[in-house]
Amino acid sequence: MCSICGCSHGEVRVIGEEAATASRGHDHDGAGLHAHGHDHHHHEHHHSSVDRKPAGTSRSGDAHADSRRLVEIETNILAKNQMFADENRARWNGMGLLVLNLVSSPGAGKTSLLVKSLEELRDRISVCVIEGDQETCNDAERIRRTGAPAVQINTGRGCHLDAHMVGHAAEDLPLAQNGVLFIENIGNLVCPSGFDLGETRRVVILSVTEGDDKPIKYPDAFASADAVVLSKVDLLPHVDFDEKAAVDFARRVNPDIKIIRTSTRGAPGIGEWLDWLRTERCQILETTSRQLEGLLAEARKQLASI
């Protein structure tokens, strides 16, 4: 059960390229796919069932007990998720990976931005993608057509990815040292904000076809993000969207947030986004280099003492 909205994940399926190819158009039940049923002491949804009494029958003491129980459930779920997120982060940091968790409303342009990014990056650095959707492999197939490896996570009734399922999906990808891993989360501005996946940076995509007040209507998503990508800005002359207000609202909930303007179908393109990615990746490479230098220095000291 999601600790934020109460949804149930049902059966989570992690679908690699071979399984998706074999099952395309034929398998609607997940048979033969790489399925993860959350049986690794994780996110136990059945623990979230609290006895529900018909409306008007609960005494105040029962209501308070139920409330305390719900708090305990939420705490347990988030604590377990954080444990898996920390494991993911330690593993990926050890590889020098830049890991980006992309969050947005449905239709904001996450996949289009990814496709354009992969077309620019694929010949220069190692890139992999984890796609999150409730159903279908449509987005993963779009990603694979760029030549980048992609794994699809279908969450069924679930409204967000969590660290455990993402960790499993990453095992099916050819992650390379000093590469980039993109995680496209479920289209939702509420629940993904509560679940750390082990990412290096969290990015919210806000389309100009949405409301410019989204940052204050969904503050947790923007408060937990490192950057906001304003997408489809080529449409600004044709839509009722106040860009300055949107930026002001975003900085009201997160003063340090980076604002990046993009369009995948016109000016200004995605150059500003790619520049930000390069900067973030350089920071990781510098950190990795310093760590290696420290290890070499320690090794030299130990050799000198022999």
MOKA-V51142 format. One record per residue. N is the residue number from 1. RES is the residue in one small letter. D_LAST is the distance of its C-alpha to the last C-alpha in Angstrom with 2 decimals. Layout:
# MOKA-V51142
n=N res=RES d_last=D_LAST
n=N res=RES d_last=D_LAST
This chain:
# MOKA-V51142
n=1 res=m d_last=56.25
n=2 res=c d_last=55.34
n=3 res=s d_last=54.84
n=4 res=i d_last=56.66
n=5 res=c d_last=59.75
n=6 res=g d_last=59.92
n=7 res=c d_last=59.82
n=8 res=s d_last=58.65
n=9 res=h d_last=56.32
n=10 res=g d_last=57.94
n=11 res=e d_last=56.04
n=12 res=v d_last=53.31
n=13 res=r d_last=52.89
n=14 res=v d_last=49.95
n=15 res=i d_last=51.39
n=16 res=g d_last=49.38
n=17 res=e d_last=50.96
n=18 res=e d_last=51.83
n=19 res=a d_last=53.46
n=20 res=a d_last=55.35
n=21 res=t d_last=56.69
n=22 res=a d_last=57.78
n=23 res=s d_last=59.47
n=24 res=r d_last=60.96
n=25 res=g d_last=64.59
n=26 res=h d_last=64.65
n=27 res=d d_last=62.40
n=28 res=h d_last=63.44
n=29 res=d d_last=62.05
n=30 res=g d_last=58.37
n=31 res=a d_last=58.71
n=32 res=g d_last=56.01
n=33 res=l d_last=53.85
n=34 res=h d_last=50.32
n=35 res=a d_last=51.52
n=36 res=h d_last=49.48
n=37 res=g d_last=51.60
n=38 res=h d_last=49.27
n=39 res=d d_last=48.42
n=40 res=h d_last=44.78
n=41 res=h d_last=45.38
n=42 res=h d_last=46.24
n=43 res=h d_last=49.13
n=44 res=e d_last=51.48
n=45 res=h d_last=54.82
n=46 res=h d_last=56.83
n=47 res=h d_last=55.43
n=48 res=s d_last=57.31
n=49 res=s d_last=60.77
n=50 res=v d_last=62.61
n=51 res=d d_last=66.09
n=52 res=r d_last=68.57
n=53 res=k d_last=71.98
n=54 res=p d_last=74.99
n=55 res=a d_last=75.61
n=56 res=g d_last=77.43
n=57 res=t d_last=76.56
n=58 res=s d_last=73.24
n=59 res=r d_last=73.50
n=60 res=s d_last=71.43
n=61 res=g d_last=69.15
n=62 res=d d_last=68.48
n=63 res=a d_last=67.81
n=64 res=h d_last=65.29
n=65 res=a d_last=63.55
n=66 res=d d_last=63.44
n=67 res=s d_last=62.05
n=68 res=r d_last=59.26
n=69 res=r d_last=58.50
n=70 res=l d_last=58.31
n=71 res=v d_last=55.87
n=72 res=e d_last=53.66
n=73 res=i d_last=53.87
n=74 res=e d_last=52.97
n=75 res=t d_last=50.02
n=76 res=n d_last=48.71
n=77 res=i d_last=49.17
n=78 res=l d_last=47.46
n=79 res=a d_last=44.56
n=80 res=k d_last=43.98
n=81 res=n d_last=44.31
n=82 res=q d_last=41.76
n=83 res=m d_last=39.27
n=84 res=f d_last=39.68
n=85 res=a d_last=39.67
n=86 res=d d_last=36.31
n=87 res=e d_last=34.92
n=88 res=n d_last=36.47
n=89 res=r d_last=35.16
n=90 res=a d_last=31.54
n=91 res=r d_last=31.78
n=92 res=w d_last=33.57
n=93 res=n d_last=31.41
n=94 res=g d_last=28.39
n=95 res=m d_last=30.37
n=96 res=g d_last=31.42
n=97 res=l d_last=35.03
n=98 res=l d_last=37.95
n=99 res=v d_last=40.19
n=100 res=l d_last=43.75
n=101 res=n d_last=46.22
n=102 res=l d_last=49.73
n=103 res=v d_last=52.50
n=104 res=s d_last=56.22
n=105 res=s d_last=59.75
n=106 res=p d_last=61.08
n=107 res=g d_last=62.14
n=108 res=a d_last=60.28
n=109 res=g d_last=58.73
n=110 res=k d_last=55.18
n=111 res=t d_last=55.42
n=112 res=s d_last=57.17
n=113 res=l d_last=54.49
n=114 res=l d_last=51.81
n=115 res=v d_last=53.64
n=116 res=k d_last=53.94
n=117 res=s d_last=50.30
n=118 res=l d_last=49.11
n=119 res=e d_last=51.39
n=120 res=e d_last=49.72
n=121 res=l d_last=46.07
n=122 res=r d_last=45.88
n=123 res=d d_last=45.38
n=124 res=r d_last=42.59
n=125 res=i d_last=40.39
n=126 res=s d_last=40.01
n=127 res=v d_last=42.54
n=128 res=c d_last=43.53
n=129 res=v d_last=46.23
n=130 res=i d_last=47.07
n=131 res=e d_last=50.81
n=132 res=g d_last=52.44
n=133 res=d d_last=56.15
n=134 res=q d_last=58.35
n=135 res=e d_last=59.73
n=136 res=t d_last=59.82
n=137 res=c d_last=57.23
n=138 res=n d_last=59.12
n=139 res=d d_last=56.45
n=140 res=a d_last=53.65
n=141 res=e d_last=55.93
n=142 res=r d_last=56.50
n=143 res=i d_last=52.78
n=144 res=r d_last=52.21
n=145 res=r d_last=54.90
n=146 res=t d_last=52.64
n=147 res=g d_last=50.09
n=148 res=a d_last=47.60
n=149 res=p d_last=46.43
n=150 res=a d_last=48.07
n=151 res=v d_last=48.34
n=152 res=q d_last=51.39
n=153 res=i d_last=51.41
n=154 res=n d_last=54.92
n=155 res=t d_last=55.22
n=156 res=g d_last=58.84
n=157 res=r d_last=60.28
n=158 res=g d_last=57.01
n=159 res=c d_last=57.05
n=160 res=h d_last=53.36
n=161 res=l d_last=50.00
n=162 res=d d_last=47.38
n=163 res=a d_last=43.60
n=164 res=h d_last=43.75
n=165 res=m d_last=46.07
n=166 res=v d_last=44.27
n=167 res=g d_last=40.94
n=168 res=h d_last=42.72
n=169 res=a d_last=44.34
n=170 res=a d_last=41.08
n=171 res=e d_last=39.86
n=172 res=d d_last=42.70
n=173 res=l d_last=41.72
n=174 res=p d_last=39.43
n=175 res=l d_last=37.40
n=176 res=a d_last=35.14
n=177 res=q d_last=32.13
n=178 res=n d_last=33.49
n=179 res=g d_last=37.05
n=180 res=v d_last=39.95
n=181 res=l d_last=41.52
n=182 res=f d_last=45.06
n=183 res=i d_last=46.57
n=184 res=e d_last=50.35
n=185 res=n d_last=51.48
n=186 res=i d_last=54.93
n=187 res=g d_last=57.70
n=188 res=n d_last=57.98
n=189 res=l d_last=57.41
n=190 res=v d_last=57.27
n=191 res=c d_last=55.03
n=192 res=p d_last=52.04
n=193 res=s d_last=51.38
n=194 res=g d_last=50.43
n=195 res=f d_last=47.77
n=196 res=d d_last=44.30
n=197 res=l d_last=43.10
n=198 res=g d_last=39.53
n=199 res=e d_last=40.67
n=200 res=t d_last=39.17
n=201 res=r d_last=42.66
n=202 res=r d_last=46.12
n=203 res=v d_last=49.06
n=204 res=v d_last=52.75
n=205 res=i d_last=55.26
n=206 res=l d_last=58.67
n=207 res=s d_last=61.51
n=208 res=v d_last=64.38
n=209 res=t d_last=66.71
n=210 res=e d_last=65.70
n=211 res=g d_last=66.68
n=212 res=d d_last=65.17
n=213 res=d d_last=64.92
n=214 res=k d_last=62.39
n=215 res=p d_last=59.56
n=216 res=i d_last=61.57
n=217 res=k d_last=63.07
n=218 res=y d_last=59.64
n=219 res=p d_last=57.43
n=220 res=d d_last=54.51
n=221 res=a d_last=53.85
n=222 res=f d_last=53.71
n=223 res=a d_last=51.96
n=224 res=s d_last=49.03
n=225 res=a d_last=48.80
n=226 res=d d_last=46.74
n=227 res=a d_last=49.37
n=228 res=v d_last=53.01
n=229 res=v d_last=54.22
n=230 res=l d_last=57.93
n=231 res=s d_last=59.09
n=232 res=k d_last=62.34
n=233 res=v d_last=63.01
n=234 res=d d_last=65.31
n=235 res=l d_last=67.76
n=236 res=l d_last=68.00
n=237 res=p d_last=71.42
n=238 res=h d_last=72.78
n=239 res=v d_last=71.52
n=240 res=d d_last=72.08
n=241 res=f d_last=68.54
n=242 res=d d_last=67.73
n=243 res=e d_last=64.31
n=244 res=k d_last=64.03
n=245 res=a d_last=64.89
n=246 res=a d_last=62.32
n=247 res=v d_last=59.56
n=248 res=d d_last=60.78
n=249 res=f d_last=60.82
n=250 res=a d_last=57.28
n=251 res=r d_last=56.00
n=252 res=r d_last=58.02
n=253 res=v d_last=55.95
n=254 res=n d_last=52.67
n=255 res=p d_last=52.64
n=256 res=d d_last=49.32
n=257 res=i d_last=50.29
n=258 res=k d_last=50.12
n=259 res=i d_last=53.45
n=260 res=i d_last=53.47
n=261 res=r d_last=56.79
n=262 res=t d_last=57.14
n=263 res=s d_last=59.73
n=264 res=t d_last=59.27
n=265 res=r d_last=62.83
n=266 res=g d_last=63.50
n=267 res=a d_last=62.41
n=268 res=p d_last=59.87
n=269 res=g d_last=57.91
n=270 res=i d_last=54.33
n=271 res=g d_last=52.62
n=272 res=e d_last=51.84
n=273 res=w d_last=50.29
n=274 res=l d_last=48.11
n=275 res=d d_last=46.98
n=276 res=w d_last=45.95
n=277 res=l d_last=44.00
n=278 res=r d_last=42.14
n=279 res=t d_last=41.28
n=280 res=e d_last=39.99
n=281 res=r d_last=37.93
n=282 res=c d_last=36.42
n=283 res=q d_last=35.36
n=284 res=i d_last=33.54
n=285 res=l d_last=31.84
n=286 res=e d_last=30.73
n=287 res=t d_last=29.37
n=288 res=t d_last=27.49
n=289 res=s d_last=26.08
n=290 res=r d_last=24.87
n=291 res=q d_last=23.23
n=292 res=l d_last=21.41
n=293 res=e d_last=20.33
n=294 res=g d_last=18.98
n=295 res=l d_last=17.00
n=296 res=l d_last=15.62
n=297 res=a d_last=14.74
n=298 res=e d_last=12.90
n=299 res=a d_last=11.01
n=300 res=r d_last=10.13
n=301 res=k d_last=8.96
n=302 res=q d_last=6.62
n=303 res=l d_last=5.39
n=304 res=a d_last=5.57
n=305 res=s d_last=3.80
n=306 res=i d_last=0.00
